[in-house]
Amino acid sequence: MSKLNRIVDKYFYNLHGLDVYMVKTDSSYRGDILSPTILVHLDKFLTKGSDFNPIYHNLLSSNNDRLLNETIYEGLSFLGVNELAIKNGFKIGDIRFKVAEDKGRYFDDYVNKVCELMNMYTQTDYYEFRELDKAQMSNFKLKNVMFWNDSDFSLGQVNVDISFTGPKGFYEEDSAYDYLANNMEVDPNISLAFYNFE
């Protein structure tokens, strides 16, 4: 598997600047699956990242999901991965995405700014329950980062989960997003979700 992944990664990186590797998964209804997985570098994808690459961004944007599918699956076919998978009892699965551990300074600064502002949010006039809420939200911090390439969006989305201490559940008030938009430059490629399930 490691030899296969070295070949796959070298091919896609040299041609398209993509880090791609195959992952084995088990499915109770589809059998053994080999899924192409793209390691997403946020600094290359986000337009304000220090290593922004418009070709990379365009390829991973969901309005080009057909182009991405063709690029990946035709490449795997060219390399003989499809034939190898079938020979070994595997099916080729859907493309998956994994965000690289190094998310880049722009992303880190962006999320830190969001958390800093949200920690002040309940003290502002944007928060309509300010006088009533005894269990105010606090301690906003990054919980999880995922990447979606979904045709429901006009662009690929970096989905950021931010946890907080306070009332249980999701917090989805428009006023919170208005507050952020009026106090920082909001990135259209970064989608935020605030929740507390602990």
mmCIF file of the C-alpha atoms, coordinates in Angstrom:
data_MODEL
# 
_entry.id   MODEL 
# 
loop_
_atom_site.group_PDB 
_atom_site.id 
_atom_site.type_symbol 
_atom_site.label_atom_id 
_atom_site.label_alt_id 
_atom_site.label_comp_id 
_atom_site.label_asym_id 
_atom_site.label_entity_id 
_atom_site.label_seq_id 
_atom_site.pdbx_PDB_ins_code 
_atom_site.Cartn_x 
_atom_site.Cartn_y 
_atom_site.Cartn_z 
_atom_site.occupancy 
_atom_site.B_iso_or_equiv 
_atom_site.pdbx_formal_charge 
_atom_site.auth_seq_id 
_atom_site.auth_comp_id 
_atom_site.auth_asym_id 
_atom_site.auth_atom_id 
_atom_site.pdbx_PDB_model_num 
ATOM 1   C CA . MET A 1 1   ? 0.000   0.000  0.000   1.00 0.00 ? 1   MET A CA 1 
ATOM 2   C CA . SER A 1 2   ? 2.833   2.412  0.829   1.00 0.00 ? 2   SER A CA 1 
ATOM 3   C CA . LYS A 1 3   ? 4.478   1.754  -2.567  1.00 0.00 ? 3   LYS A CA 1 
ATOM 4   C CA . LEU A 1 4   ? 1.142   2.361  -4.321  1.00 0.00 ? 4   LEU A CA 1 
ATOM 5   C CA . ASN A 1 5   ? 0.643   5.611  -2.425  1.00 0.00 ? 5   ASN A CA 1 
ATOM 6   C CA . ARG A 1 6   ? 4.115   6.862  -3.325  1.00 0.00 ? 6   ARG A CA 1 
ATOM 7   C CA . ILE A 1 7   ? 3.327   6.306  -7.019  1.00 0.00 ? 7   ILE A CA 1 
ATOM 8   C CA . VAL A 1 8   ? -0.156  7.878  -6.761  1.00 0.00 ? 8   VAL A CA 1 
ATOM 9   C CA . ASP A 1 9   ? 1.072   10.905 -4.815  1.00 0.00 ? 9   ASP A CA 1 
ATOM 10  C CA . LYS A 1 10  ? 4.031   11.545 -7.143  1.00 0.00 ? 10  LYS A CA 1 
ATOM 11  C CA . TYR A 1 11  ? 1.817   11.366 -10.228 1.00 0.00 ? 11  TYR A CA 1 
ATOM 12  C CA . PHE A 1 12  ? -0.858  13.783 -8.983  1.00 0.00 ? 12  PHE A CA 1 
ATOM 13  C CA . TYR A 1 13  ? 1.621   16.164 -7.360  1.00 0.00 ? 13  TYR A CA 1 
ATOM 14  C CA . ASN A 1 14  ? 3.767   16.461 -10.479 1.00 0.00 ? 14  ASN A CA 1 
ATOM 15  C CA . LEU A 1 15  ? 0.779   17.007 -12.787 1.00 0.00 ? 15  LEU A CA 1 
ATOM 16  C CA . HIS A 1 16  ? -1.664  18.947 -10.603 1.00 0.00 ? 16  HIS A CA 1 
ATOM 17  C CA . GLY A 1 17  ? 0.077   19.953 -7.362  1.00 0.00 ? 17  GLY A CA 1 
ATOM 18  C CA . LEU A 1 18  ? -2.271  17.651 -5.414  1.00 0.00 ? 18  LEU A CA 1 
ATOM 19  C CA . ASP A 1 19  ? -1.313  15.348 -2.538  1.00 0.00 ? 19  ASP A CA 1 
ATOM 20  C CA . VAL A 1 20  ? -3.366  12.197 -3.126  1.00 0.00 ? 20  VAL A CA 1 
ATOM 21  C CA . TYR A 1 21  ? -3.227  8.817  -1.419  1.00 0.00 ? 21  TYR A CA 1 
ATOM 22  C CA . MET A 1 22  ? -5.432  5.741  -1.262  1.00 0.00 ? 22  MET A CA 1 
ATOM 23  C CA . VAL A 1 23  ? -7.203  4.668  1.944   1.00 0.00 ? 23  VAL A CA 1 
ATOM 24  C CA . LYS A 1 24  ? -8.710  1.236  2.623   1.00 0.00 ? 24  LYS A CA 1 
ATOM 25  C CA . THR A 1 25  ? -12.185 1.256  4.129   1.00 0.00 ? 25  THR A CA 1 
ATOM 26  C CA . ASP A 1 26  ? -14.748 -1.433 4.839   1.00 0.00 ? 26  ASP A CA 1 
ATOM 27  C CA . SER A 1 27  ? -18.388 -1.054 3.923   1.00 0.00 ? 27  SER A CA 1 
ATOM 28  C CA . SER A 1 28  ? -21.036 -3.529 5.054   1.00 0.00 ? 28  SER A CA 1 
ATOM 29  C CA . TYR A 1 29  ? -22.985 -3.094 1.822   1.00 0.00 ? 29  TYR A CA 1 
ATOM 30  C CA . ARG A 1 30  ? -20.224 -2.291 -0.707  1.00 0.00 ? 30  ARG A CA 1 
ATOM 31  C CA . GLY A 1 31  ? -17.395 -4.520 0.480   1.00 0.00 ? 31  GLY A CA 1 
ATOM 32  C CA . ASP A 1 32  ? -13.756 -3.450 0.660   1.00 0.00 ? 32  ASP A CA 1 
ATOM 33  C CA . ILE A 1 33  ? -13.119 -0.014 -0.781  1.00 0.00 ? 33  ILE A CA 1 
ATOM 34  C CA . LEU A 1 34  ? -10.038 1.957  -1.829  1.00 0.00 ? 34  LEU A CA 1 
ATOM 35  C CA . SER A 1 35  ? -10.856 5.662  -1.597  1.00 0.00 ? 35  SER A CA 1 
ATOM 36  C CA . PRO A 1 36  ? -8.708  8.389  -3.169  1.00 0.00 ? 36  PRO A CA 1 
ATOM 37  C CA . THR A 1 37  ? -8.031  10.958 -0.458  1.00 0.00 ? 37  THR A CA 1 
ATOM 38  C CA . ILE A 1 38  ? -6.819  14.500 -1.095  1.00 0.00 ? 38  ILE A CA 1 
ATOM 39  C CA . LEU A 1 39  ? -4.721  16.203 1.562   1.00 0.00 ? 39  LEU A CA 1 
ATOM 40  C CA . VAL A 1 40  ? -5.997  19.801 1.433   1.00 0.00 ? 40  VAL A CA 1 
ATOM 41  C CA . HIS A 1 41  ? -3.470  22.576 2.093   1.00 0.00 ? 41  HIS A CA 1 
ATOM 42  C CA . LEU A 1 42  ? -5.517  25.550 3.264   1.00 0.00 ? 42  LEU A CA 1 
ATOM 43  C CA . ASP A 1 43  ? -2.735  28.042 2.544   1.00 0.00 ? 43  ASP A CA 1 
ATOM 44  C CA . LYS A 1 44  ? -2.886  26.992 -1.131  1.00 0.00 ? 44  LYS A CA 1 
ATOM 45  C CA . PHE A 1 45  ? -6.701  26.902 -1.289  1.00 0.00 ? 45  PHE A CA 1 
ATOM 46  C CA . LEU A 1 46  ? -7.721  30.084 0.579   1.00 0.00 ? 46  LEU A CA 1 
ATOM 47  C CA . THR A 1 47  ? -7.361  33.193 -1.570  1.00 0.00 ? 47  THR A CA 1 
ATOM 48  C CA . LYS A 1 48  ? -5.586  35.095 1.225   1.00 0.00 ? 48  LYS A CA 1 
ATOM 49  C CA . GLY A 1 49  ? -3.244  32.248 2.120   1.00 0.00 ? 49  GLY A CA 1 
ATOM 50  C CA . SER A 1 50  ? 0.453   32.991 1.731   1.00 0.00 ? 50  SER A CA 1 
ATOM 51  C CA . ASP A 1 51  ? 0.846   30.095 -0.729  1.00 0.00 ? 51  ASP A CA 1 
ATOM 52  C CA . PHE A 1 52  ? -2.432  30.693 -2.625  1.00 0.00 ? 52  PHE A CA 1 
ATOM 53  C CA . ASN A 1 53  ? -2.564  28.905 -5.968  1.00 0.00 ? 53  ASN A CA 1 
ATOM 54  C CA . PRO A 1 54  ? -5.518  29.793 -8.246  1.00 0.00 ? 54  PRO A CA 1 
ATOM 55  C CA . ILE A 1 55  ? -5.192  26.538 -10.217 1.00 0.00 ? 55  ILE A CA 1 
ATOM 56  C CA . TYR A 1 56  ? -5.258  24.499 -6.986  1.00 0.00 ? 56  TYR A CA 1 
ATOM 57  C CA . HIS A 1 57  ? -8.214  26.547 -5.686  1.00 0.00 ? 57  HIS A CA 1 
ATOM 58  C CA . ASN A 1 58  ? -10.104 26.133 -8.944  1.00 0.00 ? 58  ASN A CA 1 
ATOM 59  C CA . LEU A 1 59  ? -9.549  22.375 -9.030  1.00 0.00 ? 59  LEU A CA 1 
ATOM 60  C CA . LEU A 1 60  ? -10.842 21.904 -5.472  1.00 0.00 ? 60  LEU A CA 1 
ATOM 61  C CA . SER A 1 61  ? -13.818 24.254 -5.862  1.00 0.00 ? 61  SER A CA 1 
ATOM 62  C CA . SER A 1 62  ? -17.103 22.411 -6.020  1.00 0.00 ? 62  SER A CA 1 
ATOM 63  C CA . ASN A 1 63  ? -18.263 24.243 -9.127  1.00 0.00 ? 63  ASN A CA 1 
ATOM 64  C CA . ASN A 1 64  ? -15.507 22.173 -10.740 1.00 0.00 ? 64  ASN A CA 1 
ATOM 65  C CA . ASP A 1 65  ? -16.326 18.857 -9.044  1.00 0.00 ? 65  ASP A CA 1 
ATOM 66  C CA . ARG A 1 66  ? -16.692 17.234 -12.470 1.00 0.00 ? 66  ARG A CA 1 
ATOM 67  C CA . LEU A 1 67  ? -13.181 18.396 -13.377 1.00 0.00 ? 67  LEU A CA 1 
ATOM 68  C CA . LEU A 1 68  ? -11.828 17.078 -10.076 1.00 0.00 ? 68  LEU A CA 1 
ATOM 69  C CA . ASN A 1 69  ? -13.557 13.718 -10.520 1.00 0.00 ? 69  ASN A CA 1 
ATOM 70  C CA . GLU A 1 70  ? -12.219 13.368 -14.046 1.00 0.00 ? 70  GLU A CA 1 
ATOM 71  C CA . THR A 1 71  ? -8.717  14.381 -12.925 1.00 0.00 ? 71  THR A CA 1 
ATOM 72  C CA . ILE A 1 72  ? -8.600  11.854 -10.082 1.00 0.00 ? 72  ILE A CA 1 
ATOM 73  C CA . TYR A 1 73  ? -10.375 8.876  -11.631 1.00 0.00 ? 73  TYR A CA 1 
ATOM 74  C CA . GLU A 1 74  ? -8.706  9.178  -15.039 1.00 0.00 ? 74  GLU A CA 1 
ATOM 75  C CA . GLY A 1 75  ? -5.331  9.430  -13.281 1.00 0.00 ? 75  GLY A CA 1 
ATOM 76  C CA . LEU A 1 76  ? -6.035  6.304  -11.218 1.00 0.00 ? 76  LEU A CA 1 
ATOM 77  C CA . SER A 1 77  ? -7.091  4.467  -14.365 1.00 0.00 ? 77  SER A CA 1 
ATOM 78  C CA . PHE A 1 78  ? -3.913  5.571  -16.170 1.00 0.00 ? 78  PHE A CA 1 
ATOM 79  C CA . LEU A 1 79  ? -1.794  4.308  -13.252 1.00 0.00 ? 79  LEU A CA 1 
ATOM 80  C CA . GLY A 1 80  ? -3.604  0.953  -13.279 1.00 0.00 ? 80  GLY A CA 1 
ATOM 81  C CA . VAL A 1 81  ? -5.007  1.421  -9.776  1.00 0.00 ? 81  VAL A CA 1 
ATOM 82  C CA . ASN A 1 82  ? -8.543  0.490  -10.863 1.00 0.00 ? 82  ASN A CA 1 
ATOM 83  C CA . GLU A 1 83  ? -7.374  -2.797 -12.350 1.00 0.00 ? 83  GLU A CA 1 
ATOM 84  C CA . LEU A 1 84  ? -5.183  -3.514 -9.310  1.00 0.00 ? 84  LEU A CA 1 
ATOM 85  C CA . ALA A 1 85  ? -8.069  -2.787 -6.943  1.00 0.00 ? 85  ALA A CA 1 
ATOM 86  C CA . ILE A 1 86  ? -10.470 -5.116 -8.761  1.00 0.00 ? 86  ILE A CA 1 
ATOM 87  C CA . LYS A 1 87  ? -7.825  -7.855 -8.912  1.00 0.00 ? 87  LYS A CA 1 
ATOM 88  C CA . ASN A 1 88  ? -7.478  -7.635 -5.108  1.00 0.00 ? 88  ASN A CA 1 
ATOM 89  C CA . GLY A 1 89  ? -11.210 -7.555 -4.388  1.00 0.00 ? 89  GLY A CA 1 
ATOM 90  C CA . PHE A 1 90  ? -11.569 -3.795 -3.877  1.00 0.00 ? 90  PHE A CA 1 
ATOM 91  C CA . LYS A 1 91  ? -13.879 -1.202 -5.361  1.00 0.00 ? 91  LYS A CA 1 
ATOM 92  C CA . ILE A 1 92  ? -12.752 2.381  -5.946  1.00 0.00 ? 92  ILE A CA 1 
ATOM 93  C CA . GLY A 1 93  ? -14.643 4.691  -3.585  1.00 0.00 ? 93  GLY A CA 1 
ATOM 94  C CA . ASP A 1 94  ? -15.621 8.353  -3.587  1.00 0.00 ? 94  ASP A CA 1 
ATOM 95  C CA . ILE A 1 95  ? -13.031 11.096 -3.263  1.00 0.00 ? 95  ILE A CA 1 
ATOM 96  C CA . ARG A 1 96  ? -12.348 12.066 0.341   1.00 0.00 ? 96  ARG A CA 1 
ATOM 97  C CA . PHE A 1 97  ? -10.691 15.149 1.789   1.00 0.00 ? 97  PHE A CA 1 
ATOM 98  C CA . LYS A 1 98  ? -8.405  15.553 4.762   1.00 0.00 ? 98  LYS A CA 1 
ATOM 99  C CA . VAL A 1 99  ? -7.131  18.947 5.931   1.00 0.00 ? 99  VAL A CA 1 
ATOM 100 C CA . ALA A 1 100 ? -3.348  19.101 6.359   1.00 0.00 ? 100 ALA A CA 1 
ATOM 101 C CA . GLU A 1 101 ? -2.113  19.593 9.919   1.00 0.00 ? 101 GLU A CA 1 
ATOM 102 C CA . ASP A 1 102 ? -0.268  22.813 9.022   1.00 0.00 ? 102 ASP A CA 1 
ATOM 103 C CA . LYS A 1 103 ? -3.164  25.123 8.210   1.00 0.00 ? 103 LYS A CA 1 
ATOM 104 C CA . GLY A 1 104 ? -1.079  28.224 7.534   1.00 0.00 ? 104 GLY A CA 1 
ATOM 105 C CA . ARG A 1 105 ? -0.762  31.532 9.309   1.00 0.00 ? 105 ARG A CA 1 
ATOM 106 C CA . TYR A 1 106 ? -3.702  33.195 7.544   1.00 0.00 ? 106 TYR A CA 1 
ATOM 107 C CA . PHE A 1 107 ? -6.145  30.496 8.669   1.00 0.00 ? 107 PHE A CA 1 
ATOM 108 C CA . ASP A 1 108 ? -4.756  30.398 12.220  1.00 0.00 ? 108 ASP A CA 1 
ATOM 109 C CA . ASP A 1 109 ? -5.006  34.195 12.534  1.00 0.00 ? 109 ASP A CA 1 
ATOM 110 C CA . TYR A 1 110 ? -8.521  34.167 11.061  1.00 0.00 ? 110 TYR A CA 1 
ATOM 111 C CA . VAL A 1 111 ? -9.845  31.592 13.532  1.00 0.00 ? 111 VAL A CA 1 
ATOM 112 C CA . ASN A 1 112 ? -8.096  33.318 16.450  1.00 0.00 ? 112 ASN A CA 1 
ATOM 113 C CA . LYS A 1 113 ? -9.817  36.587 15.468  1.00 0.00 ? 113 LYS A CA 1 
ATOM 114 C CA . VAL A 1 114 ? -13.210 34.851 15.279  1.00 0.00 ? 114 VAL A CA 1 
ATOM 115 C CA . CYS A 1 115 ? -12.738 33.325 18.746  1.00 0.00 ? 115 CYS A CA 1 
ATOM 116 C CA . GLU A 1 116 ? -11.505 36.625 20.193  1.00 0.00 ? 116 GLU A CA 1 
ATOM 117 C CA . LEU A 1 117 ? -14.552 38.474 18.870  1.00 0.00 ? 117 LEU A CA 1 
ATOM 118 C CA . MET A 1 118 ? -17.009 35.752 19.905  1.00 0.00 ? 118 MET A CA 1 
ATOM 119 C CA . ASN A 1 119 ? -15.663 35.827 23.444  1.00 0.00 ? 119 ASN A CA 1 
ATOM 120 C CA . MET A 1 120 ? -16.863 39.459 23.553  1.00 0.00 ? 120 MET A CA 1 
ATOM 121 C CA . TYR A 1 121 ? -20.087 38.838 21.611  1.00 0.00 ? 121 TYR A CA 1 
ATOM 122 C CA . THR A 1 122 ? -22.439 38.264 24.569  1.00 0.00 ? 122 THR A CA 1 
ATOM 123 C CA . GLN A 1 123 ? -21.388 41.625 26.036  1.00 0.00 ? 123 GLN A CA 1 
ATOM 124 C CA . THR A 1 124 ? -22.474 43.523 22.893  1.00 0.00 ? 124 THR A CA 1 
ATOM 125 C CA . ASP A 1 125 ? -25.825 44.838 21.704  1.00 0.00 ? 125 ASP A CA 1 
ATOM 126 C CA . TYR A 1 126 ? -25.806 42.210 18.946  1.00 0.00 ? 126 TYR A CA 1 
ATOM 127 C CA . TYR A 1 127 ? -26.609 39.584 21.591  1.00 0.00 ? 127 TYR A CA 1 
ATOM 128 C CA . GLU A 1 128 ? -30.326 40.079 22.246  1.00 0.00 ? 128 GLU A CA 1 
ATOM 129 C CA . PHE A 1 129 ? -30.408 37.954 25.424  1.00 0.00 ? 129 PHE A CA 1 
ATOM 130 C CA . ARG A 1 130 ? -27.540 39.840 27.080  1.00 0.00 ? 130 ARG A CA 1 
ATOM 131 C CA . GLU A 1 131 ? -29.581 40.984 30.095  1.00 0.00 ? 131 GLU A CA 1 
ATOM 132 C CA . LEU A 1 132 ? -31.447 37.674 30.566  1.00 0.00 ? 132 LEU A CA 1 
ATOM 133 C CA . ASP A 1 133 ? -28.851 35.009 29.940  1.00 0.00 ? 133 ASP A CA 1 
ATOM 134 C CA . LYS A 1 134 ? -27.216 33.789 33.134  1.00 0.00 ? 134 LYS A CA 1 
ATOM 135 C CA . ALA A 1 135 ? -25.309 31.014 31.367  1.00 0.00 ? 135 ALA A CA 1 
ATOM 136 C CA . GLN A 1 136 ? -23.521 33.145 28.825  1.00 0.00 ? 136 GLN A CA 1 
ATOM 137 C CA . MET A 1 137 ? -21.326 31.644 26.174  1.00 0.00 ? 137 MET A CA 1 
ATOM 138 C CA . SER A 1 138 ? -17.588 31.951 26.680  1.00 0.00 ? 138 SER A CA 1 
ATOM 139 C CA . ASN A 1 139 ? -14.273 30.225 25.967  1.00 0.00 ? 139 ASN A CA 1 
ATOM 140 C CA . PHE A 1 140 ? -14.734 29.986 22.191  1.00 0.00 ? 140 PHE A CA 1 
ATOM 141 C CA . LYS A 1 141 ? -12.021 27.817 20.634  1.00 0.00 ? 141 LYS A CA 1 
ATOM 142 C CA . LEU A 1 142 ? -11.264 25.807 17.513  1.00 0.00 ? 142 LEU A CA 1 
ATOM 143 C CA . LYS A 1 143 ? -12.636 22.273 17.685  1.00 0.00 ? 143 LYS A CA 1 
ATOM 144 C CA . ASN A 1 144 ? -12.453 20.786 14.197  1.00 0.00 ? 144 ASN A CA 1 
ATOM 145 C CA . VAL A 1 145 ? -11.641 21.677 10.569  1.00 0.00 ? 145 VAL A CA 1 
ATOM 146 C CA . MET A 1 146 ? -13.033 19.829 7.552   1.00 0.00 ? 146 MET A CA 1 
ATOM 147 C CA . PHE A 1 147 ? -13.119 20.425 3.822   1.00 0.00 ? 147 PHE A CA 1 
ATOM 148 C CA . TRP A 1 148 ? -16.204 19.859 1.699   1.00 0.00 ? 148 TRP A CA 1 
ATOM 149 C CA . ASN A 1 149 ? -16.391 19.860 -2.065  1.00 0.00 ? 149 ASN A CA 1 
ATOM 150 C CA . ASP A 1 150 ? -20.148 19.925 -2.441  1.00 0.00 ? 150 ASP A CA 1 
ATOM 151 C CA . SER A 1 151 ? -22.229 20.963 -5.439  1.00 0.00 ? 151 SER A CA 1 
ATOM 152 C CA . ASP A 1 152 ? -24.679 22.654 -3.034  1.00 0.00 ? 152 ASP A CA 1 
ATOM 153 C CA . PHE A 1 153 ? -22.018 25.332 -2.556  1.00 0.00 ? 153 PHE A CA 1 
ATOM 154 C CA . SER A 1 154 ? -20.730 27.634 -5.277  1.00 0.00 ? 154 SER A CA 1 
ATOM 155 C CA . LEU A 1 155 ? -17.217 27.136 -3.899  1.00 0.00 ? 155 LEU A CA 1 
ATOM 156 C CA . GLY A 1 156 ? -15.325 24.524 -1.941  1.00 0.00 ? 156 GLY A CA 1 
ATOM 157 C CA . GLN A 1 157 ? -15.852 25.148 1.759   1.00 0.00 ? 157 GLN A CA 1 
ATOM 158 C CA . VAL A 1 158 ? -13.503 25.003 4.697   1.00 0.00 ? 158 VAL A CA 1 
ATOM 159 C CA . ASN A 1 159 ? -15.861 24.060 7.547   1.00 0.00 ? 159 ASN A CA 1 
ATOM 160 C CA . VAL A 1 160 ? -14.758 25.172 10.988  1.00 0.00 ? 160 VAL A CA 1 
ATOM 161 C CA . ASP A 1 161 ? -16.366 23.899 14.201  1.00 0.00 ? 161 ASP A CA 1 
ATOM 162 C CA . ILE A 1 162 ? -15.844 26.233 17.152  1.00 0.00 ? 162 ILE A CA 1 
ATOM 163 C CA . SER A 1 163 ? -16.830 25.019 20.607  1.00 0.00 ? 163 SER A CA 1 
ATOM 164 C CA . PHE A 1 164 ? -17.830 27.163 23.566  1.00 0.00 ? 164 PHE A CA 1 
ATOM 165 C CA . THR A 1 165 ? -18.736 26.890 27.231  1.00 0.00 ? 165 THR A CA 1 
ATOM 166 C CA . GLY A 1 166 ? -22.394 27.658 27.950  1.00 0.00 ? 166 GLY A CA 1 
ATOM 167 C CA . PRO A 1 167 ? -25.835 26.415 26.844  1.00 0.00 ? 167 PRO A CA 1 
ATOM 168 C CA . LYS A 1 168 ? -25.828 23.010 25.139  1.00 0.00 ? 168 LYS A CA 1 
ATOM 169 C CA . GLY A 1 169 ? -26.355 22.655 21.406  1.00 0.00 ? 169 GLY A CA 1 
ATOM 170 C CA . PHE A 1 170 ? -25.715 24.704 18.282  1.00 0.00 ? 170 PHE A CA 1 
ATOM 171 C CA . TYR A 1 171 ? -25.774 28.483 18.275  1.00 0.00 ? 171 TYR A CA 1 
ATOM 172 C CA . GLU A 1 172 ? -26.928 29.792 14.892  1.00 0.00 ? 172 GLU A CA 1 
ATOM 173 C CA . GLU A 1 173 ? -28.242 33.311 15.485  1.00 0.00 ? 173 GLU A CA 1 
ATOM 174 C CA . ASP A 1 174 ? -27.834 35.614 12.479  1.00 0.00 ? 174 ASP A CA 1 
ATOM 175 C CA . SER A 1 175 ? -26.759 38.371 14.865  1.00 0.00 ? 175 SER A CA 1 
ATOM 176 C CA . ALA A 1 176 ? -23.526 36.495 15.641  1.00 0.00 ? 176 ALA A CA 1 
ATOM 177 C CA . TYR A 1 177 ? -22.609 36.369 11.950  1.00 0.00 ? 177 TYR A CA 1 
ATOM 178 C CA . ASP A 1 178 ? -23.620 40.027 11.511  1.00 0.00 ? 178 ASP A CA 1 
ATOM 179 C CA . TYR A 1 179 ? -21.399 40.911 14.458  1.00 0.00 ? 179 TYR A CA 1 
ATOM 180 C CA . LEU A 1 180 ? -18.432 39.111 12.909  1.00 0.00 ? 180 LEU A CA 1 
ATOM 181 C CA . ALA A 1 181 ? -19.052 40.637 9.468   1.00 0.00 ? 181 ALA A CA 1 
ATOM 182 C CA . ASN A 1 182 ? -19.075 44.133 10.987  1.00 0.00 ? 182 ASN A CA 1 
ATOM 183 C CA . ASN A 1 183 ? -15.896 43.606 12.982  1.00 0.00 ? 183 ASN A CA 1 
ATOM 184 C CA . MET A 1 184 ? -13.630 41.649 10.624  1.00 0.00 ? 184 MET A CA 1 
ATOM 185 C CA . GLU A 1 185 ? -13.262 40.696 6.977   1.00 0.00 ? 185 GLU A CA 1 
ATOM 186 C CA . VAL A 1 186 ? -15.253 37.480 6.568   1.00 0.00 ? 186 VAL A CA 1 
ATOM 187 C CA . ASP A 1 187 ? -13.793 34.852 4.243   1.00 0.00 ? 187 ASP A CA 1 
ATOM 188 C CA . PRO A 1 188 ? -16.482 33.381 1.917   1.00 0.00 ? 188 PRO A CA 1 
ATOM 189 C CA . ASN A 1 189 ? -14.567 30.092 1.731   1.00 0.00 ? 189 ASN A CA 1 
ATOM 190 C CA . ILE A 1 190 ? -14.674 29.544 5.500   1.00 0.00 ? 190 ILE A CA 1 
ATOM 191 C CA . SER A 1 191 ? -17.955 28.347 7.003   1.00 0.00 ? 191 SER A CA 1 
ATOM 192 C CA . LEU A 1 192 ? -18.328 28.631 10.782  1.00 0.00 ? 192 LEU A CA 1 
ATOM 193 C CA . ALA A 1 193 ? -20.409 26.514 13.177  1.00 0.00 ? 193 ALA A CA 1 
ATOM 194 C CA . PHE A 1 194 ? -20.628 27.235 16.915  1.00 0.00 ? 194 PHE A CA 1 
ATOM 195 C CA . TYR A 1 195 ? -21.711 24.511 19.326  1.00 0.00 ? 195 TYR A CA 1 
ATOM 196 C CA . ASN A 1 196 ? -21.430 23.013 22.791  1.00 0.00 ? 196 ASN A CA 1 
ATOM 197 C CA . PHE A 1 197 ? -22.114 19.289 23.244  1.00 0.00 ? 197 PHE A CA 1 
ATOM 198 C CA . GLU A 1 198 ? -19.959 18.664 26.319  1.00 0.00 ? 198 GLU A CA 1 
# 
